[in-house]
Amino acid sequence: GRHCKARSEEPQEARRSSGNFHETNVVSDKLGKGAYASVYAVSKGPGEEAKYAAKVISLRLPSGRASKSKEQMVARELKILQKVTDTGSDLVVKFIESFT
């Protein structure tokens, strides 16, 4: 599975979604790629300006098998982002939602 995180300039409460990412979001441009993830511009509807960034992390190894170490890394990152979001600072990225 994949975990996605989004950010916004508007304050919102972070939550874990039980839904499908693509049912509630429209992905447009790829903004960047790193060793473990890619980041995409995202909006809440077709034709709307993208105001979120979604970080997509594959939890699979090249062999296609799930990676426990990647799952643990993502879990740690989600906890850190939640703590940073809880500070209420306008100087950091806001974690809004995760999907699996």
Gaussian input, Z-matrix of N, CA and C with variables (Angstrom, degrees):
# hf/3-21g

backbone

0 1
 N
 C     1     B1
 C     2     B2     1     A1
 N     3     B3     2     A2     1     D1
 C     4     B4     3     A3     2     D2
 C     5     B5     4     A4     3     D3
 N     6     B6     5     A5     4     D4
 C     7     B7     6     A6     5     D5
 C     8     B8     7     A7     6     D6
 N     9     B9     8     A8     7     D7
 C    10    B10     9     A9     8     D8
 C    11    B11    10    A10     9     D9
 N    12    B12    11    A11    10    D10
 C    13    B13    12    A12    11    D11
 C    14    B14    13    A13    12    D12
 N    15    B15    14    A14    13    D13
 C    16    B16    15    A15    14    D14
 C    17    B17    16    A16    15    D15
 N    18    B18    17    A17    16    D16
 C    19    B19    18    A18    17    D17
 C    20    B20    19    A19    18    D18
 N    21    B21    20    A20    19    D19
 C    22    B22    21    A21    20    D20
 C    23    B23    22    A22    21    D21
 N    24    B24    23    A23    22    D22
 C    25    B25    24    A24    23    D23
 C    26    B26    25    A25    24    D24
 N    27    B27    26    A26    25    D25
 C    28    B28    27    A27    26    D26
 C    29    B29    28    A28    27    D27
 N    30    B30    29    A29    28    D28
 C    31    B31    30    A30    29    D29
 C    32    B32    31    A31    30    D30
 N    33    B33    32    A32    31    D31
 C    34    B34    33    A33    32    D32
 C    35    B35    34    A34    33    D33
 N    36    B36    35    A35    34    D34
 C    37    B37    36    A36    35    D35
 C    38    B38    37    A37    36    D36
 N    39    B39    38    A38    37    D37
 C    40    B40    39    A39    38    D38
 C    41    B41    40    A40    39    D39
 N    42    B42    41    A41    40    D40
 C    43    B43    42    A42    41    D41
 C    44    B44    43    A43    42    D42
 N    45    B45    44    A44    43    D43
 C    46    B46    45    A45    44    D44
 C    47    B47    46    A46    45    D45
 N    48    B48    47    A47    46    D46
 C    49    B49    48    A48    47    D47
 C    50    B50    49    A49    48    D48
 N    51    B51    50    A50    49    D49
 C    52    B52    51    A51    50    D50
 C    53    B53    52    A52    51    D51
 N    54    B54    53    A53    52    D52
 C    55    B55    54    A54    53    D53
 C    56    B56    55    A55    54    D54
 N    57    B57    56    A56    55    D55
 C    58    B58    57    A57    56    D56
 C    59    B59    58    A58    57    D57
 N    60    B60    59    A59    58    D58
 C    61    B61    60    A60    59    D59
 C    62    B62    61    A61    60    D60
 N    63    B63    62    A62    61    D61
 C    64    B64    63    A63    62    D62
 C    65    B65    64    A64    63    D63
 N    66    B66    65    A65    64    D64
 C    67    B67    66    A66    65    D65
 C    68    B68    67    A67    66    D66
 N    69    B69    68    A68    67    D67
 C    70    B70    69    A69    68    D68
 C    71    B71    70    A70    69    D69
 N    72    B72    71    A71    70    D70
 C    73    B73    72    A72    71    D71
 C    74    B74    73    A73    72    D72
 N    75    B75    74    A74    73    D73
 C    76    B76    75    A75    74    D74
 C    77    B77    76    A76    75    D75
 N    78    B78    77    A77    76    D76
 C    79    B79    78    A78    77    D77
 C    80    B80    79    A79    78    D78
 N    81    B81    80    A80    79    D79
 C    82    B82    81    A81    80    D80
 C    83    B83    82    A82    81    D81
 N    84    B84    83    A83    82    D82
 C    85    B85    84    A84    83    D83
 C    86    B86    85    A85    84    D84
 N    87    B87    86    A86    85    D85
 C    88    B88    87    A87    86    D86
 C    89    B89    88    A88    87    D87
 N    90    B90    89    A89    88    D88
 C    91    B91    90    A90    89    D89
 C    92    B92    91    A91    90    D90
 N    93    B93    92    A92    91    D91
 C    94    B94    93    A93    92    D92
 C    95    B95    94    A94    93    D93
 N    96    B96    95    A95    94    D94
 C    97    B97    96    A96    95    D95
 C    98    B98    97    A97    96    D96
 N    99    B99    98    A98    97    D97
 C   100   B100    99    A99    98    D98
 C   101   B101   100   A100    99    D99
 N   102   B102   101   A101   100   D100
 C   103   B103   102   A102   101   D101
 C   104   B104   103   A103   102   D102
 N   105   B105   104   A104   103   D103
 C   106   B106   105   A105   104   D104
 C   107   B107   106   A106   105   D105
 N   108   B108   107   A107   106   D106
 C   109   B109   108   A108   107   D107
 C   110   B110   109   A109   108   D108
 N   111   B111   110   A110   109   D109
 C   112   B112   111   A111   110   D110
 C   113   B113   112   A112   111   D111
 N   114   B114   113   A113   112   D112
 C   115   B115   114   A114   113   D113
 C   116   B116   115   A115   114   D114
 N   117   B117   116   A116   115   D115
 C   118   B118   117   A117   116   D116
 C   119   B119   118   A118   117   D117
 N   120   B120   119   A119   118   D118
 C   121   B121   120   A120   119   D119
 C   122   B122   121   A121   120   D120
 N   123   B123   122   A122   121   D121
 C   124   B124   123   A123   122   D122
 C   125   B125   124   A124   123   D123
 N   126   B126   125   A125   124   D124
 C   127   B127   126   A126   125   D125
 C   128   B128   127   A127   126   D126
 N   129   B129   128   A128   127   D127
 C   130   B130   129   A129   128   D128
 C   131   B131   130   A130   129   D129
 N   132   B132   131   A131   130   D130
 C   133   B133   132   A132   131   D131
 C   134   B134   133   A133   132   D132
 N   135   B135   134   A134   133   D133
 C   136   B136   135   A135   134   D134
 C   137   B137   136   A136   135   D135
 N   138   B138   137   A137   136   D136
 C   139   B139   138   A138   137   D137
 C   140   B140   139   A139   138   D138
 N   141   B141   140   A140   139   D139
 C   142   B142   141   A141   140   D140
 C   143   B143   142   A142   141   D141
 N   144   B144   143   A143   142   D142
 C   145   B145   144   A144   143   D143
 C   146   B146   145   A145   144   D144
 N   147   B147   146   A146   145   D145
 C   148   B148   147   A147   146   D146
 C   149   B149   148   A148   147   D147
 N   150   B150   149   A149   148   D148
 C   151   B151   150   A150   149   D149
 C   152   B152   151   A151   150   D150
 N   153   B153   152   A152   151   D151
 C   154   B154   153   A153   152   D152
 C   155   B155   154   A154   153   D153
 N   156   B156   155   A155   154   D154
 C   157   B157   156   A156   155   D155
 C   158   B158   157   A157   156   D156
 N   159   B159   158   A158   157   D157
 C   160   B160   159   A159   158   D158
 C   161   B161   160   A160   159   D159
 N   162   B162   161   A161   160   D160
 C   163   B163   162   A162   161   D161
 C   164   B164   163   A163   162   D162
 N   165   B165   164   A164   163   D163
 C   166   B166   165   A165   164   D164
 C   167   B167   166   A166   165   D165
 N   168   B168   167   A167   166   D166
 C   169   B169   168   A168   167   D167
 C   170   B170   169   A169   168   D168
 N   171   B171   170   A170   169   D169
 C   172   B172   171   A171   170   D170
 C   173   B173   172   A172   171   D171
 N   174   B174   173   A173   172   D172
 C   175   B175   174   A174   173   D173
 C   176   B176   175   A175   174   D174
 N   177   B177   176   A176   175   D175
 C   178   B178   177   A177   176   D176
 C   179   B179   178   A178   177   D177
 N   180   B180   179   A179   178   D178
 C   181   B181   180   A180   179   D179
 C   182   B182   181   A181   180   D180
 N   183   B183   182   A182   181   D181
 C   184   B184   183   A183   182   D182
 C   185   B185   184   A184   183   D183
 N   186   B186   185   A185   184   D184
 C   187   B187   186   A186   185   D185
 C   188   B188   187   A187   186   D186
 N   189   B189   188   A188   187   D187
 C   190   B190   189   A189   188   D188
 C   191   B191   190   A190   189   D189
 N   192   B192   191   A191   190   D190
 C   193   B193   192   A192   191   D191
 C   194   B194   193   A193   192   D192
 N   195   B195   194   A194   193   D193
 C   196   B196   195   A195   194   D194
 C   197   B197   196   A196   195   D195
 N   198   B198   197   A197   196   D196
 C   199   B199   198   A198   197   D197
 C   200   B200   199   A199   198   D198
 N   201   B201   200   A200   199   D199
 C   202   B202   201   A201   200   D200
 C   203   B203   202   A202   201   D201
 N   204   B204   203   A203   202   D202
 C   205   B205   204   A204   203   D203
 C   206   B206   205   A205   204   D204
 N   207   B207   206   A206   205   D205
 C   208   B208   207   A207   206   D206
 C   209   B209   208   A208   207   D207
 N   210   B210   209   A209   208   D208
 C   211   B211   210   A210   209   D209
 C   212   B212   211   A211   210   D210
 N   213   B213   212   A212   211   D211
 C   214   B214   213   A213   212   D212
 C   215   B215   214   A214   213   D213
 N   216   B216   215   A215   214   D214
 C   217   B217   216   A216   215   D215
 C   218   B218   217   A217   216   D216
 N   219   B219   218   A218   217   D217
 C   220   B220   219   A219   218   D218
 C   221   B221   220   A220   219   D219
 N   222   B222   221   A221   220   D220
 C   223   B223   222   A222   221   D221
 C   224   B224   223   A223   222   D222
 N   225   B225   224   A224   223   D223
 C   226   B226   225   A225   224   D224
 C   227   B227   226   A226   225   D225
 N   228   B228   227   A227   226   D226
 C   229   B229   228   A228   227   D227
 C   230   B230   229   A229   228   D228
 N   231   B231   230   A230   229   D229
 C   232   B232   231   A231   230   D230
 C   233   B233   232   A232   231   D231
 N   234   B234   233   A233   232   D232
 C   235   B235   234   A234   233   D233
 C   236   B236   235   A235   234   D234
 N   237   B237   236   A236   235   D235
 C   238   B238   237   A237   236   D236
 C   239   B239   238   A238   237   D237
 N   240   B240   239   A239   238   D238
 C   241   B241   240   A240   239   D239
 C   242   B242   241   A241   240   D240
 N   243   B243   242   A242   241   D241
 C   244   B244   243   A243   242   D242
 C   245   B245   244   A244   243   D243
 N   246   B246   245   A245   244   D244
 C   247   B247   246   A246   245   D245
 C   248   B248   247   A247   246   D246
 N   249   B249   248   A248   247   D247
 C   250   B250   249   A249   248   D248
 C   251   B251   250   A250   249   D249
 N   252   B252   251   A251   250   D250
 C   253   B253   252   A252   251   D251
 C   254   B254   253   A253   252   D252
 N   255   B255   254   A254   253   D253
 C   256   B256   255   A255   254   D254
 C   257   B257   256   A256   255   D255
 N   258   B258   257   A257   256   D256
 C   259   B259   258   A258   257   D257
 C   260   B260   259   A259   258   D258
 N   261   B261   260   A260   259   D259
 C   262   B262   261   A261   260   D260
 C   263   B263   262   A262   261   D261
 N   264   B264   263   A263   262   D262
 C   265   B265   264   A264   263   D263
 C   266   B266   265   A265   264   D264
 N   267   B267   266   A266   265   D265
 C   268   B268   267   A267   266   D266
 C   269   B269   268   A268   267   D267
 N   270   B270   269   A269   268   D268
 C   271   B271   270   A270   269   D269
 C   272   B272   271   A271   270   D270
 N   273   B273   272   A272   271   D271
 C   274   B274   273   A273   272   D272
 C   275   B275   274   A274   273   D273
 N   276   B276   275   A275   274   D274
 C   277   B277   276   A276   275   D275
 C   278   B278   277   A277   276   D276
 N   279   B279   278   A278   277   D277
 C   280   B280   279   A279   278   D278
 C   281   B281   280   A280   279   D279
 N   282   B282   281   A281   280   D280
 C   283   B283   282   A282   281   D281
 C   284   B284   283   A283   282   D282
 N   285   B285   284   A284   283   D283
 C   286   B286   285   A285   284   D284
 C   287   B287   286   A286   285   D285
 N   288   B288   287   A287   286   D286
 C   289   B289   288   A288   287   D287
 C   290   B290   289   A289   288   D288
 N   291   B291   290   A290   289   D289
 C   292   B292   291   A291   290   D290
 C   293   B293   292   A292   291   D291
 N   294   B294   293   A293   292   D292
 C   295   B295   294   A294   293   D293
 C   296   B296   295   A295   294   D294
 N   297   B297   296   A296   295   D295
 C   298   B298   297   A297   296   D296
 C   299   B299   298   A298   297   D297

   B1=1.4311
   B2=1.5074
   B3=1.2967
   B4=1.4541
   B5=1.5079
   B6=1.3206
   B7=1.4504
   B8=1.5123
   B9=1.3012
   B10=1.4502
   B11=1.5070
   B12=1.2998
   B13=1.4436
   B14=1.5074
   B15=1.3080
   B16=1.4586
   B17=1.5150
   B18=1.3044
   B19=1.4520
   B20=1.5082
   B21=1.3008
   B22=1.4496
   B23=1.5182
   B24=1.2985
   B25=1.4549
   B26=1.5286
   B27=1.3369
   B28=1.4483
   B29=1.5166
   B30=1.3291
   B31=1.4672
   B32=1.5231
   B33=1.3000
   B34=1.4524
   B35=1.5109
   B36=1.3059
   B37=1.4493
   B38=1.5285
   B39=1.3321
   B40=1.4585
   B41=1.5208
   B42=1.3279
   B43=1.4576
   B44=1.5216
   B45=1.3082
   B46=1.4540
   B47=1.5187
   B48=1.3170
   B49=1.4526
   B50=1.5232
   B51=1.3127
   B52=1.4645
   B53=1.5251
   B54=1.3319
   B55=1.4552
   B56=1.5180
   B57=1.3091
   B58=1.4503
   B59=1.5282
   B60=1.3079
   B61=1.4656
   B62=1.5234
   B63=1.3225
   B64=1.4666
   B65=1.5268
   B66=1.3190
   B67=1.4597
   B68=1.5271
   B69=1.3255
   B70=1.4621
   B71=1.5186
   B72=1.3243
   B73=1.4599
   B74=1.5216
   B75=1.3289
   B76=1.4634
   B77=1.5246
   B78=1.3200
   B79=1.4645
   B80=1.5222
   B81=1.3423
   B82=1.4622
   B83=1.5255
   B84=1.3048
   B85=1.4641
   B86=1.5183
   B87=1.3305
   B88=1.4593
   B89=1.5237
   B90=1.3237
   B91=1.4659
   B92=1.5171
   B93=1.3344
   B94=1.4538
   B95=1.5100
   B96=1.3434
   B97=1.4601
   B98=1.5198
   B99=1.3290
   B100=1.4491
   B101=1.5160
   B102=1.3163
   B103=1.4633
   B104=1.5245
   B105=1.3386
   B106=1.4622
   B107=1.5174
   B108=1.3348
   B109=1.4582
   B110=1.5213
   B111=1.3332
   B112=1.4606
   B113=1.5208
   B114=1.3379
   B115=1.4601
   B116=1.5222
   B117=1.3547
   B118=1.4550
   B119=1.5287
   B120=1.3409
   B121=1.4683
   B122=1.5242
   B123=1.3369
   B124=1.4649
   B125=1.5197
   B126=1.3418
   B127=1.4648
   B128=1.5252
   B129=1.3077
   B130=1.4727
   B131=1.5209
   B132=1.3373
   B133=1.4566
   B134=1.5086
   B135=1.3443
   B136=1.4652
   B137=1.5304
   B138=1.3109
   B139=1.4499
   B140=1.5237
   B141=1.3222
   B142=1.4677
   B143=1.5219
   B144=1.3282
   B145=1.4570
   B146=1.5334
   B147=1.3311
   B148=1.4671
   B149=1.5185
   B150=1.3324
   B151=1.4567
   B152=1.5160
   B153=1.3016
   B154=1.4536
   B155=1.5161
   B156=1.3124
   B157=1.4599
   B158=1.5264
   B159=1.3132
   B160=1.4626
   B161=1.5180
   B162=1.3214
   B163=1.4551
   B164=1.5222
   B165=1.3234
   B166=1.4534
   B167=1.5258
   B168=1.3276
   B169=1.4651
   B170=1.5166
   B171=1.3195
   B172=1.4590
   B173=1.5241
   B174=1.3160
   B175=1.4656
   B176=1.5194
   B177=1.3042
   B178=1.4580
   B179=1.5244
   B180=1.3193
   B181=1.4611
   B182=1.5241
   B183=1.3398
   B184=1.4661
   B185=1.5402
   B186=1.3315
   B187=1.4655
   B188=1.5234
   B189=1.3563
   B190=1.4561
   B191=1.5189
   B192=1.3368
   B193=1.4660
   B194=1.5234
   B195=1.3254
   B196=1.4630
   B197=1.5214
   B198=1.3209
   B199=1.4554
   B200=1.5242
   B201=1.3336
   B202=1.4649
   B203=1.5234
   B204=1.3414
   B205=1.4639
   B206=1.5319
   B207=1.3376
   B208=1.4642
   B209=1.5260
   B210=1.3336
   B211=1.4698
   B212=1.5187
   B213=1.3224
   B214=1.4624
   B215=1.5326
   B216=1.3250
   B217=1.4623
   B218=1.5345
   B219=1.3206
   B220=1.4664
   B221=1.5249
   B222=1.3154
   B223=1.4692
   B224=1.5282
   B225=1.3406
   B226=1.4704
   B227=1.5322
   B228=1.3274
   B229=1.4621
   B230=1.5262
   B231=1.3284
   B232=1.4679
   B233=1.5277
   B234=1.3281
   B235=1.4685
   B236=1.5229
   B237=1.3308
   B238=1.4642
   B239=1.5275
   B240=1.3295
   B241=1.4636
   B242=1.5255
   B243=1.3339
   B244=1.4634
   B245=1.5261
   B246=1.3390
   B247=1.4621
   B248=1.5278
   B249=1.3299
   B250=1.4607
   B251=1.5278
   B252=1.3161
   B253=1.4608
   B254=1.5242
   B255=1.3304
   B256=1.4639
   B257=1.5244
   B258=1.3428
   B259=1.4589
   B260=1.5254
   B261=1.3369
   B262=1.4597
   B263=1.5147
   B264=1.3145
   B265=1.4558
   B266=1.5255
   B267=1.3279
   B268=1.4652
   B269=1.5253
   B270=1.3297
   B271=1.4578
   B272=1.5228
   B273=1.3295
   B274=1.4590
   B275=1.5184
   B276=1.3135
   B277=1.4627
   B278=1.5175
   B279=1.3117
   B280=1.4611
   B281=1.5303
   B282=1.3151
   B283=1.4617
   B284=1.5125
   B285=1.3301
   B286=1.4552
   B287=1.5204
   B288=1.3294
   B289=1.4521
   B290=1.5186
   B291=1.3306
   B292=1.4638
   B293=1.5223
   B294=1.3086
   B295=1.4627
   B296=1.5159
   B297=1.3085
   B298=1.4642
   B299=1.5062
   A1=110.85
   A2=115.29
   A3=121.67
   A4=109.26
   A5=115.41
   A6=121.68
   A7=106.74
   A8=117.21
   A9=120.99
   A10=108.85
   A11=114.96
   A12=119.90
   A13=107.97
   A14=116.36
   A15=119.83
   A16=109.89
   A17=115.70
   A18=120.11
   A19=108.87
   A20=115.72
   A21=121.62
   A22=108.89
   A23=117.19
   A24=120.82
   A25=110.36
   A26=117.66
   A27=121.60
   A28=109.89
   A29=118.10
   A30=119.27
   A31=110.65
   A32=116.25
   A33=122.58
   A34=107.62
   A35=115.73
   A36=119.96
   A37=109.72
   A38=116.52
   A39=121.54
   A40=109.20
   A41=116.10
   A42=119.72
   A43=110.26
   A44=114.70
   A45=120.94
   A46=106.97
   A47=117.16
   A48=121.41
   A49=110.74
   A50=115.47
   A51=119.89
   A52=110.23
   A53=116.60
   A54=121.07
   A55=113.39
   A56=115.14
   A57=123.10
   A58=108.28
   A59=117.32
   A60=122.73
   A61=111.75
   A62=117.55
   A63=121.68
   A64=112.88
   A65=118.56
   A66=120.99
   A67=111.78
   A68=117.57
   A69=120.95
   A70=113.67
   A71=118.45
   A72=122.06
   A73=111.18
   A74=115.94
   A75=122.11
   A76=107.44
   A77=116.26
   A78=122.36
   A79=108.74
   A80=116.12
   A81=119.07
   A82=109.71
   A83=119.02
   A84=122.42
   A85=113.47
   A86=115.20
   A87=121.03
   A88=107.08
   A89=116.61
   A90=120.98
   A91=112.98
   A92=116.13
   A93=119.01
   A94=111.84
   A95=115.08
   A96=121.04
   A97=108.03
   A98=115.48
   A99=121.17
   A100=109.73
   A101=116.06
   A102=120.98
   A103=112.45
   A104=117.69
   A105=121.09
   A106=114.64
   A107=118.55
   A108=119.58
   A109=111.41
   A110=114.68
   A111=122.87
   A112=107.41
   A113=116.18
   A114=121.29
   A115=108.42
   A116=115.53
   A117=122.57
   A118=110.63
   A119=116.05
   A120=121.37
   A121=107.31
   A122=115.94
   A123=121.00
   A124=110.07
   A125=115.71
   A126=121.43
   A127=107.93
   A128=116.02
   A129=121.00
   A130=112.66
   A131=118.59
   A132=119.99
   A133=111.72
   A134=117.01
   A135=121.07
   A136=110.53
   A137=116.69
   A138=121.79
   A139=114.37
   A140=117.77
   A141=120.52
   A142=109.53
   A143=114.95
   A144=119.94
   A145=109.28
   A146=115.80
   A147=120.16
   A148=109.11
   A149=117.13
   A150=119.69
   A151=111.94
   A152=116.63
   A153=122.34
   A154=109.06
   A155=115.34
   A156=121.32
   A157=106.10
   A158=116.86
   A159=121.40
   A160=109.09
   A161=115.44
   A162=121.33
   A163=106.95
   A164=117.12
   A165=122.81
   A166=108.50
   A167=115.11
   A168=121.65
   A169=108.62
   A170=116.96
   A171=120.69
   A172=109.21
   A173=116.32
   A174=120.75
   A175=111.63
   A176=117.76
   A177=122.52
   A178=111.21
   A179=114.69
   A180=121.67
   A181=108.02
   A182=118.56
   A183=119.75
   A184=112.77
   A185=116.95
   A186=120.58
   A187=112.35
   A188=116.83
   A189=120.68
   A190=113.47
   A191=116.82
   A192=120.66
   A193=110.04
   A194=115.82
   A195=121.16
   A196=109.70
   A197=115.94
   A198=121.62
   A199=109.64
   A200=117.18
   A201=121.66
   A202=110.94
   A203=117.78
   A204=120.41
   A205=110.66
   A206=117.83
   A207=120.66
   A208=110.30
   A209=116.35
   A210=119.75
   A211=110.29
   A212=117.41
   A213=121.59
   A214=110.77
   A215=117.45
   A216=122.12
   A217=110.19
   A218=116.41
   A219=121.01
   A220=110.22
   A221=117.66
   A222=121.24
   A223=110.46
   A224=117.29
   A225=121.02
   A226=111.07
   A227=116.03
   A228=120.41
   A229=110.82
   A230=117.25
   A231=120.17
   A232=111.36
   A233=117.28
   A234=121.00
   A235=111.16
   A236=116.33
   A237=120.75
   A238=110.18
   A239=117.50
   A240=120.82
   A241=111.25
   A242=117.07
   A243=120.66
   A244=109.90
   A245=117.65
   A246=121.29
   A247=111.02
   A248=116.89
   A249=121.13
   A250=109.73
   A251=117.03
   A252=121.40
   A253=110.48
   A254=117.00
   A255=121.68
   A256=113.05
   A257=118.01
   A258=120.11
   A259=111.38
   A260=116.98
   A261=121.26
   A262=114.41
   A263=117.95
   A264=121.43
   A265=111.29
   A266=115.78
   A267=120.84
   A268=111.52
   A269=117.40
   A270=121.53
   A271=113.41
   A272=117.33
   A273=120.33
   A274=110.87
   A275=114.95
   A276=121.52
   A277=108.60
   A278=116.41
   A279=121.59
   A280=110.11
   A281=116.05
   A282=121.82
   A283=107.41
   A284=116.89
   A285=120.88
   A286=111.70
   A287=117.53
   A288=118.96
   A289=110.93
   A290=116.71
   A291=120.52
   A292=108.92
   A293=115.42
   A294=123.16
   A295=108.31
   A296=117.11
   A297=120.38
   A298=110.26
   D1=177.31
   D2=-179.66
   D3=-127.05
   D4=149.87
   D5=171.80
   D6=-111.54
   D7=136.09
   D8=177.67
   D9=-123.72
   D10=141.68
   D11=176.55
   D12=-127.29
   D13=146.20
   D14=179.76
   D15=-127.10
   D16=160.06
   D17=176.82
   D18=-131.20
   D19=158.43
   D20=177.83
   D21=-153.82
   D22=156.00
   D23=175.01
   D24=-77.51
   D25=-18.47
   D26=-179.55
   D27=-85.86
   D28=136.72
   D29=178.24
   D30=-68.47
   D31=130.03
   D32=177.93
   D33=-143.98
   D34=155.32
   D35=178.54
   D36=-83.00
   D37=133.17
   D38=179.77
   D39=-72.11
   D40=145.71
   D41=178.85
   D42=-155.55
   D43=160.06
   D44=174.70
   D45=-98.27
   D46=128.02
   D47=-176.30
   D48=-94.42
   D49=142.39
   D50=174.67
   D51=-96.13
   D52=-2.84
   D53=-177.86
   D54=-88.44
   D55=-173.76
   D56=178.52
   D57=-96.65
   D58=128.67
   D59=-178.17
   D60=-52.71
   D61=-44.67
   D62=-175.09
   D63=-74.90
   D64=-12.35
   D65=175.84
   D66=-79.14
   D67=-24.95
   D68=-175.15
   D69=-116.63
   D70=-1.08
   D71=-176.55
   D72=-137.92
   D73=150.79
   D74=174.94
   D75=-115.28
   D76=118.82
   D77=-178.28
   D78=-90.32
   D79=131.91
   D80=177.37
   D81=-114.23
   D82=-104.34
   D83=-172.07
   D84=-82.90
   D85=147.34
   D86=170.39
   D87=-80.05
   D88=123.11
   D89=-176.44
   D90=-92.66
   D91=-25.69
   D92=-178.84
   D93=-179.36
   D94=169.19
   D95=-179.06
   D96=-145.10
   D97=137.36
   D98=176.71
   D99=-123.02
   D100=-168.44
   D101=-178.18
   D102=-65.55
   D103=-33.12
   D104=-174.21
   D105=-116.17
   D106=-10.08
   D107=-172.29
   D108=-155.00
   D109=165.28
   D110=170.97
   D111=-123.28
   D112=152.02
   D113=-179.81
   D114=-120.42
   D115=133.75
   D116=-176.58
   D117=-124.88
   D118=148.79
   D119=171.30
   D120=-76.99
   D121=137.01
   D122=-174.34
   D123=-136.70
   D124=143.25
   D125=172.32
   D126=-127.27
   D127=168.92
   D128=-179.14
   D129=-88.53
   D130=-7.78
   D131=179.58
   D132=-160.23
   D133=159.41
   D134=178.78
   D135=-61.44
   D136=136.84
   D137=177.97
   D138=82.06
   D139=-8.54
   D140=177.82
   D141=-82.71
   D142=150.19
   D143=177.14
   D144=-68.31
   D145=136.35
   D146=178.63
   D147=-67.06
   D148=126.50
   D149=178.38
   D150=-129.96
   D151=9.00
   D152=177.34
   D153=-126.02
   D154=161.06
   D155=170.78
   D156=-124.19
   D157=130.29
   D158=179.25
   D159=-109.35
   D160=126.09
   D161=176.70
   D162=-96.95
   D163=120.54
   D164=-176.83
   D165=-110.07
   D166=119.70
   D167=-177.87
   D168=-116.91
   D169=122.33
   D170=175.44
   D171=-79.72
   D172=129.93
   D173=178.80
   D174=-93.77
   D175=7.56
   D176=-178.73
   D177=-99.26
   D178=147.07
   D179=172.13
   D180=-81.38
   D181=165.27
   D182=177.50
   D183=-53.96
   D184=-27.94
   D185=179.08
   D186=-72.97
   D187=-11.27
   D188=-178.99
   D189=96.19
   D190=-8.20
   D191=179.26
   D192=-82.15
   D193=150.67
   D194=177.85
   D195=-68.07
   D196=147.92
   D197=-179.08
   D198=-113.88
   D199=114.15
   D200=178.02
   D201=-62.57
   D202=-38.81
   D203=-178.81
   D204=-65.14
   D205=-37.62
   D206=176.89
   D207=-67.25
   D208=-40.05
   D209=177.75
   D210=-61.18
   D211=-41.38
   D212=179.06
   D213=-66.72
   D214=-39.89
   D215=178.24
   D216=-61.51
   D217=-44.98
   D218=-179.94
   D219=-65.81
   D220=-41.31
   D221=178.63
   D222=-60.64
   D223=-42.25
   D224=177.71
   D225=-63.85
   D226=-44.25
   D227=-179.54
   D228=-63.40
   D229=-40.47
   D230=178.01
   D231=-62.24
   D232=-40.91
   D233=177.99
   D234=-63.33
   D235=-42.86
   D236=179.45
   D237=-63.85
   D238=-46.74
   D239=179.86
   D240=-61.70
   D241=-38.32
   D242=178.16
   D243=-63.20
   D244=-43.95
   D245=179.60
   D246=-63.36
   D247=-42.47
   D248=179.60
   D249=-64.69
   D250=-42.19
   D251=178.45
   D252=-62.70
   D253=-38.63
   D254=-178.75
   D255=-65.31
   D256=-17.58
   D257=179.06
   D258=-72.15
   D259=-21.74
   D260=179.59
   D261=76.46
   D262=9.16
   D263=-179.04
   D264=-70.42
   D265=138.97
   D266=175.53
   D267=-84.00
   D268=-0.50
   D269=-175.86
   D270=-94.48
   D271=0.84
   D272=-178.02
   D273=-127.86
   D274=157.99
   D275=176.76
   D276=-63.25
   D277=139.52
   D278=179.40
   D279=-96.84
   D280=127.50
   D281=174.49
   D282=-83.92
   D283=127.79
   D284=-176.52
   D285=-110.95
   D286=-47.00
   D287=-170.54
   D288=-158.65
   D289=149.24
   D290=174.18
   D291=-125.93
   D292=151.86
   D293=179.30
   D294=-130.12
   D295=150.22
   D296=174.07
   D297=-121.15

